[in-house]
Amino acid sequence: MNFTLMILGMAAVTIFIKAAIFVLGGRVVFPPLLQQALGFVPVTVLTAIIVPMVLAPHGEGLELNWRNPQLIGALAAMLVCAATRRQLLTITVALAVFFGWQLGVIGT
């Protein structure tokens, strides 16, 4: 399949959906249950993107060992987030652990 045509088709569908919601504005009211369900979409999409990158960073199967810096950084992020609930601190510690593990400064 022609990749350019596929990308243009995906862009057209995305623009159509967003334009329809924008044009219809407040005339379309979603039921409360659907509104509540749509609140979980960003978390779900982010999880679907991040988990495969953490568990199989090279795309060749699971790498559940201490040599996987993505996994170690993610575990550090989960621990810091659970302990402090501070986003900036969580990101800072996770990146420091990831790069430290990647460069061999930590864990050698």
N, C-alpha and C positions, 0 to 999 in steps of 0.2 A: 504494500500500500504506500502511496505517496505521503511522506511524513508532513510535507507542507500542507497538503489538503487536510490531513487529519488535525493538525494544529489549528488551522483556520476554522475547521468545523467545531472544534472544542471552544475556540474563542467566540464563535457566533452563538453557540448555545449559552455560554456564560453571559454574554452581553444581552441576549434576549431575555434571560431569566431576570437579570438585575434591572434591565430597563422596564420590564413588565411590572415588577414590584415597585419601582420608582414612580412610574406613570400612574399606577392604580392607587398608590399612596395609602391613605387611611380608609379607603373604601373597602379594602379587604381586611377582615379581622380574623385572625387565627383563633381557634379554640384554645382555652387555657392549657389543656393537656399538651397540645402541639407546641405552644409557646414555651412551656417548661421543657419539653423534649429538645427543642431547638437550642436551648441554653447549653446542652451538653455537647453539641457538635464541635466547637473549637477544641475542647479537651480530647474528644475522641479522635479527631483528625491529627492533632499533635502527637498523641500516643501512637497512632498507626504509623506515623513517620519516624518517630524516635526509637521505638522499641526494636525494629529490625536493624537499625544502624548501631544500636548498642550491643545487641546479642550476636549479630553476624556482620561485623564491620567490613569484611572483605567479600561478603556475598557467597561464601563457600561453606555454609553450614554454621552451626552454633559454635561460638568461642567462649565457653563458660569456664575461663581459667584466669589466673592472676596476671597473665601477660597481656590481657585485653584492656588497654587504657580507657576505652569508652565505657566498659563495664565498671571499672574501678571508679571513674569519675561520676558515673550515674549513681553508684552506691553511696559515694560521698555526698552527692547532692540530696539524695533521699534522706540520709541521716541528718544533715544540716537543716534541711527544710522541716523535718519532723521535730527537731529540737528547738528551732528558733522561729520558724514561720516568717523569715525575712528573706525576700526574693533576691535582693542585691548580694547579700552575704552568701546565699545558696549558690548563685551563679559564680561569684568570685572564688569560693572554695572549690566548686566543681571544676572550674577551668584550671585553677592552680594544681589540683590533684591530677587532672587529665594530662596537662602539659608536663608536669613533673614526672609522671609515670611514663609518658611518651618519650621524654628526653633521657630517662634513666636516672634522674636526680632522686626520685622517690622509688622505693621498692627494689633496690638492687642489693 
